[in-house]
Amino acid sequence: MKNLFYWMSIMLFTAGVVGCSATAPVEQGEVSTPSARGAADQLEGRGMVRDDASRGKALDEGSLLSRTTIYFAFDSSEIAPEFRDLLRAHGKYLASHPEIRITIEGHTDERGSREYNLALGERRAYAVRQLLMLQGVAPNQLEVISFGEERPAAFEHDESAWRLNRRAVLRYPGR
Amino acid sequence: MKSRRQFSVLRALLLCCCLFAAGAAHGVLTIEITQGVRGAMPIAIVPFGWSAPSTPPERMASIIGADLARSGYFAPLAEADLPSRPHEAAAVRFPDWRMVRVDNLVIGSLQLLGPDSYQVKFHLFDVYKGKSLAGYSFRTNRQGLRRVAHQISDIIYEKLTGRKGVFSTSIAYVTAIRKGNSFSYALSVADADGYNEQVILDAPQPLMSPAWSPDGQRLAYVSFETGRSAIYIQDVGTAKRTRVASFKGINSAPAWSPDGRKLAFTSSKNGNADIYVLDLGSRKVTRITTSRAIDTEAAWSPDGGSIVFTSDRGGSPQIYQVSIGPSGPTGRPRRVTYEGSYNARASFSPDGSKLVMVHGDRGRFQIAVLELKSGQLTIVADTRLGESPTFSPNGDMVLYANEVKGRGVLEVASVDSRSHQRLRFARGDVREPAWSPMP
């Protein structure tokens, strides 16, 4: 299971890079439409997502930093133990690079009501922000944005898709 | 039931032909009756007379029949079971209609008066008393024929139930259309049966939560066009739009006060999602809730004296109610729902006696109505992923979004849950319906 999450994260992250590169940079507050969509579409096309060349250069390849997605249980914003190392690594990296500002996106699955999910997505993003700040990351390095259930990463209407959609995503500038 | 379904398919095919012939951009392709009506009033609606040799420009009887069936109070006789097809009062033989056990009979005719000018006549009869209950004549153009059919439905509904019909009202909704790697979004307004769709806003970013102003002239909604959620108000007629809330954090779930002067909404500008009220005249913002939990999805009581909202302050999303005075809340929020693990997105019936909401229980998200006085909760639609329920402006029906075979659709259930209909739209995922007030 952990392995699957690992590859999913890589795929989502890489797809995010491809999706974002064609549009406005994240730090301007413009979160590009194709990023999340691109991720889901490219989940189907496996040949493309292992393209290491398009991965960001600031992040260590194959390290915890290449994983940028944290998954959640239904209606929960609690960060599972398996994602703590990942967030610790990002926290240390960001604390030592105070010039880097990232956006934390919060997302939910489609179940329940849309407006509640918008608030739940925000709470997930804030939970991630809290953990990063414990590592010494400055608040102004971390922007929080929620999309609720409006930008799913997977489009099916069952648990296999839902667990990929209940997520927070760390978006580094230009990626 | 089977014959009605076949009739429905046939009608859909015929409608498709009409669509191509007219080249019109209708939103709905078919209306499918997903659950028949038990104990509803049997009524016969004879296809309207049409003198010209061509096919009639609009199937008036089908539109009226679908309207009445959608209410749950009427069971229109299948076309194949009609004993005869009179178009004028003089040709009606009441014993024939008593034989097929209908209480009421609707007949009518459509006549071409000149270029793009039509006369529509109809009569409503009480079959057992053998007398006319209503008779009207309308003059309209090709474009107005569906509207006239809905007006006829309203007249029939009011004559036979004593309550106002809502068939001439409008619905607003959001459509998400997937194009390869990305989505586009549209905010549309259509007739209450889903026809005559008009897109009032196209957006490359998500749109959410349309809400009608009490005068039916404006829509408040959420748009992500700046990259994050903000609340806008758009005049439906002039398309003029204004951004009214774009605070730090989320801005969502706009809800008009009954007098149209205030907008309740959700903001997380102070750290987490709380309910605020924006005075649209003075632009003053008043905070209504202060909990550390998620508070969202405000809806006003019809008397304007209280707001219900969703909060997970008790551990899971439930509905709470708080009294509102001119300067803010006048008491502590009180929990309203206790049944089920998840209750959200509540709104009042027009008479204030009921709430309709998303009711989550054992993994299903159904549409439920709560009778406030008795506390009795009734499932009106047993959906797996039901969303965004709203009462019709007469309180007899509930419109909501559902997911069917991977696609977002709108469905209508009668409040007594006897009838269910699905509006099948021509394109995209359709969601977040909002029913306009009475014209």
HADDOCK unambig.tbl for C-alpha pairs under 7 A between the chains (distance, minus, plus):
assign (segid A and resid 29 and name CA) (segid B and resid 227 and name CA) 6.24 0.50 0.50
assign (segid A and resid 30 and name CA) (segid B and resid 226 and name CA) 6.86 0.50 0.50
assign (segid A and resid 30 and name CA) (segid B and resid 227 and name CA) 4.94 0.50 0.50
assign (segid A and resid 31 and name CA) (segid B and resid 227 and name CA) 5.33 0.50 0.50
assign (segid A and resid 33 and name CA) (segid B and resid 182 and name CA) 6.90 0.50 0.50
assign (segid A and resid 33 and name CA) (segid B and resid 205 and name CA) 6.50 0.50 0.50
assign (segid A and resid 34 and name CA) (segid B and resid 181 and name CA) 6.55 0.50 0.50
assign (segid A and resid 34 and name CA) (segid B and resid 182 and name CA) 5.45 0.50 0.50
assign (segid A and resid 37 and name CA) (segid B and resid 181 and name CA) 5.61 0.50 0.50
assign (segid A and resid 37 and name CA) (segid B and resid 182 and name CA) 5.46 0.50 0.50
assign (segid A and resid 38 and name CA) (segid B and resid 181 and name CA) 5.43 0.50 0.50
assign (segid A and resid 41 and name CA) (segid B and resid 181 and name CA) 6.19 0.50 0.50
assign (segid A and resid 111 and name CA) (segid B and resid 385 and name CA) 6.29 0.50 0.50
assign (segid A and resid 112 and name CA) (segid B and resid 365 and name CA) 6.45 0.50 0.50
assign (segid A and resid 112 and name CA) (segid B and resid 387 and name CA) 6.86 0.50 0.50
assign (segid A and resid 113 and name CA) (segid B and resid 344 and name CA) 6.42 0.50 0.50
assign (segid A and resid 113 and name CA) (segid B and resid 345 and name CA) 6.40 0.50 0.50
assign (segid A and resid 113 and name CA) (segid B and resid 387 and name CA) 5.94 0.50 0.50
assign (segid A and resid 113 and name CA) (segid B and resid 388 and name CA) 6.83 0.50 0.50
assign (segid A and resid 115 and name CA) (segid B and resid 252 and name CA) 6.74 0.50 0.50
assign (segid A and resid 115 and name CA) (segid B and resid 253 and name CA) 6.12 0.50 0.50
assign (segid A and resid 115 and name CA) (segid B and resid 296 and name CA) 6.93 0.50 0.50
assign (segid A and resid 115 and name CA) (segid B and resid 297 and name CA) 6.39 0.50 0.50
assign (segid A and resid 116 and name CA) (segid B and resid 296 and name CA) 6.27 0.50 0.50
assign (segid A and resid 119 and name CA) (segid B and resid 273 and name CA) 6.04 0.50 0.50
assign (segid A and resid 119 and name CA) (segid B and resid 294 and name CA) 6.48 0.50 0.50
assign (segid A and resid 145 and name CA) (segid B and resid 228 and name CA) 6.80 0.50 0.50
assign (segid A and resid 145 and name CA) (segid B and resid 249 and name CA) 6.91 0.50 0.50
assign (segid A and resid 150 and name CA) (segid B and resid 206 and name CA) 6.51 0.50 0.50
assign (segid A and resid 156 and name CA) (segid B and resid 406 and name CA) 6.96 0.50 0.50
assign (segid A and resid 157 and name CA) (segid B and resid 406 and name CA) 6.54 0.50 0.50
